[in-house]
C-alpha cells in the first residue's frame, strides 16, 4: 500500500511539474537557434529556386507552407522535450537529495544508487538526442516535377515524424528511469523518518 501511495505521489509530482515553464534559455541555446533560423532561410531560398519550374502557384505556396510548418513543428517539439527533461532532472535531484539524507541516517540505499546512475545516463542520452534533433533542418527534396511533388513532400513529413518519435521515446526512457529510481527509494523502509526525531 505504501509503495502504491509513493508511486502515485511521484506521478502527481511529475504532472505538477509538467505545467511549469523551463528557466530562460542560455546564450548558447539562443545562438544555436539563430544559426538554425539562418539555415532554414537559406534552404527556403534554395527551395524557391527549385520550385520555379512548377507552374501551379498554389502548389508552390503549399510546399512553402509545409516547409515552414515542418520546421516550426520541429522547433516547438524540441523545445517541449527540453522543458520535459528539465522537469525530469528536477525530480531526479529531489530523489538524489532524499537518498543522500537516507544514507546519512544510516539506511541502506545500495539499490537506489545504480537506479540514480541509470536515470542520469538516460537523461544525458535524451538531452543529446534533443540537441541533435534541434540542429536538424527539414527541406523538401524536390526535383521540380509536379507529378512527384506530393510524395516528395510526404517523405519529408514522414522523416520529421520518425525523428520526433525516436526523440520522444528517449525522453520517455529517461522519465521511466527516474520513476524506477523514485520507486526504489520509496521501497526502503523508514526512508522519510529522521534519526533526530
Secondary structure, DSSP 8 states (H G I E B T S, - for coil): -HHHHHHHHHHHHHHHHHTS------HHHHHHHHHHHHHHHHHHHHHHHHGGG---HHHHHHHHHHHHHHHHHHHHHHHHHHHHHHHHHHHHHHHHHHHHHHHHTT---HHHHHHHHHHHHHHHHHHHHHHHHHH--------S-TTTHHHHHHHHHHHHHHHHHHHHHHHHHHHHHHHHHHHHHHTSTTTT--TT-
